[in-house]
Amino acid sequence: METRMASIFPYFIPFKTKWLYYLSIVLFVLHKVFLCIILLLTVLRYCLFPKLWRTTLCDPMVTSFLGTVPITFATLIELWVFICAPR
């Protein structure tokens, strides 16, 4: 999850250099790869163990981690707009 902040940070640094822009792109792609892998493993986990979904929703300590999914998508959309849309 730290790759999302690491990919936003080089883009918004006030020093406009090419290597910071390319570093931001590399970290953005790395963030997308990590997100796909983790999302695939999570879906696979709940498909293989369907009773785990009910346990996850009933446990207040674990449900707080479900909020990371929309936050990650919001960061991904933000980076998509800033990096990919101008091209």
VEXKE-949989 format. One record per residue (C-alpha): residue in three letters; z, x, y. Coordinates in nm, 3 decimals, m for minus. Layout:
N
<ALA <Z X Y>> ...
This chain:
87
<MET <0.000 0.000 0.000>> <GLU <0.038 0.292 0.234>> <THR <m0.335 0.356 0.232>> <ARG <m0.383 0.059 0.463>> <MET <m0.174 0.212 0.740>> <ALA <m0.323 0.554 0.673>> <SER <m0.673 0.413 0.719>> <ILE <m0.588 0.224 1.040>> <PHE <m0.406 0.515 1.204>> <PRO <m0.698 0.763 1.233>> <TYR <m0.923 0.493 1.374>> <PHE <m0.691 0.403 1.662>> <ILE <m0.592 0.754 1.766>> <PRO <m0.710 0.800 2.125>> <PHE <m0.886 1.127 2.039>> <LYS <m1.238 1.016 1.953>> <THR <m1.357 1.278 1.710>> <LYS <m1.603 1.236 1.427>> <TRP <m1.374 1.372 1.155>> <LEU <m1.105 1.110 1.233>> <TYR <m1.364 0.837 1.206>> <TYR <m1.487 0.966 0.871>> <LEU <m1.130 1.012 0.749>> <SER <m1.067 0.649 0.835>> <ILE <m1.375 0.545 0.637>> <VAL <m1.270 0.750 0.334>> <LEU <m0.920 0.601 0.341>> <PHE <m1.068 0.253 0.388>> <VAL <m1.279 0.293 0.073>> <LEU <m0.980 0.435 m0.113>> <HIS <m0.777 0.133 0.001>> <LYS <m1.042 m0.103 m0.135>> <VAL <m1.049 0.079 m0.470>> <PHE <m0.671 0.071 m0.501>> <LEU <m0.665 m0.297 m0.408>> <CYS <m0.923 m0.385 m0.672>> <ILE <m0.739 m0.192 m0.942>> <ILE <m0.399 m0.339 m0.857>> <LEU <m0.538 m0.691 m0.824>> <LEU <m0.714 m0.660 m1.159>> <LEU <m0.397 m0.535 m1.328>> <THR <m0.191 m0.815 m1.172>> <VAL <m0.432 m1.087 m1.282>> <LEU <m0.449 m0.932 m1.627>> <ARG <m0.069 m0.923 m1.645>> <TYR <m0.033 m1.292 m1.562>> <CYS <m0.317 m1.388 m1.798>> <LEU <m0.167 m1.198 m2.089>> <PHE <0.188 m1.318 m2.022>> <PRO <0.162 m1.667 m1.869>> <LYS <0.538 m1.734 m1.888>> <LEU <0.591 m1.440 m1.654>> <TRP <0.436 m1.638 m1.367>> <ARG <0.715 m1.898 m1.376>> <THR <0.978 m1.627 m1.394>> <THR <0.821 m1.449 m1.099>> <LEU <0.817 m1.761 m0.883>> <CYS <1.180 m1.846 m0.962>> <ASP <1.324 m1.503 m0.886>> <PRO <1.391 m1.463 m0.510>> <MET <1.381 m1.083 m0.530>> <VAL <1.034 m1.073 m0.683>> <THR <0.870 m1.349 m0.476>> <SER <0.906 m1.142 m0.161>> <PHE <0.653 m0.899 m0.305>> <LEU <0.394 m1.176 m0.333>> <GLY <0.359 m1.161 0.045>> <THR <0.197 m0.820 0.021>> <VAL <m0.128 m0.973 m0.103>> <PRO <m0.217 m1.163 0.219>> <ILE <m0.100 m0.872 0.433>> <THR <m0.326 m0.638 0.239>> <PHE <m0.622 m0.874 0.277>> <ALA <m0.553 m0.904 0.652>> <THR <m0.558 m0.526 0.686>> <LEU <m0.875 m0.506 0.481>> <ILE <m1.046 m0.764 0.703>> <GLU <m0.928 m0.582 1.015>> <LEU <m1.072 m0.253 0.894>> <TRP <m1.389 m0.425 0.786>> <VAL <m1.433 m0.561 1.140>> <PHE <m1.355 m0.231 1.314>> <ILE <m1.542 0.006 1.083>> <CYS <m1.823 m0.188 0.915>> <ALA <m1.917 m0.450 1.175>> <PRO <m2.036 m0.205 1.445>> <ARG <m2.279 m0.051 1.196>> 
